[in-house]
Amino acid sequence: MGTKDRGPLTEPMFYVLMSFLRQDMCGTEITEFVERRTRGRVKLGPGTLYTLLAKFQDEGFIQETEVDGRKRTYRLTDKGRQAYREELDRLRACVLDGEEEER
C-alpha cells in the first residue's frame, strides 16, 4: 500500500522510516536518530514509536531481524522504501508549490 492508498505519512512516520535507510535499528536507536536528525523538533515517546513499528510491520514496511531479550531490531523492506520515497516526492512537490507561490 503506497501513500496514494493510505494517505500521507505523519512527520514521526516519515522520520521513523528514514531511520532505516542506512542500517537496521532497534527502538532506542530509532528514537535517538529522530531526535538528532530533527534537532529535537520531533520527539518519539515509547507509545508512539512502538505503535508505529507495529503498524509498519503490519503494512510490510519493516521486518524484524533480531530479538535479543527485550531488544528488537528491524529493517526497511522494499515496500517501506517505496512508501518513504513516495512521501519524499510528495513533500518536495509541496515545497516547490510553496516556493513558486511566493514569487
BELQUI-V298898 format. One record per residue. OMEGA is omega in whole degrees, -180 to 180 (999 if undefined). BURIAL is I if it has 9 or more other C-alpha atoms within 8 Angstrom, else O. Layout:
# BELQUI-V298898
OMEGA_BURIAL / OMEGA_BURIAL
This chain:
# BELQUI-V298898
179_O / -178_I / 179_I / -180_O / -172_O / -175_O / -177_O / 175_O / 171_I / 179_O / 177_O / 179_I / -179_I / -178_I / 176_I / 177_I / 178_I / -176_O / -178_I / -173_I / -175_O / -178_O / 173_O / -178_I / 171_I / -176_I / -180_I / 179_O / 178_O / -180_I / 179_I / 179_O / -176_I / -180_I / 180_I / -176_O / -178_O / -178_O / 176_O / -179_I / 179_O / 178_I / -180_O / 171_I / -179_O / -180_O / 179_O / -177_O / -174_I / 171_I / 179_O / -180_I / 178_I / 179_O / -179_O / 175_I / 180_I / -179_O / 180_O / 180_I / 177_I / 173_I / 178_I / -178_I / -177_I / 173_O / 179_I / -174_O / 178_O / -178_O / 178_O / -179_I / -175_I / 175_I / 178_I / 175_I / 176_I / 179_O / 177_I / 177_I / 178_I / 179_I / 178_I / -179_I / 178_O / 179_I / 177_I / 177_O / 179_O / -180_O / 177_O / 179_O / 178_O / 180_O / 178_O / 178_O / 180_O / 180_O / 178_O / -178_O / 180_O / -177_O / 999_O
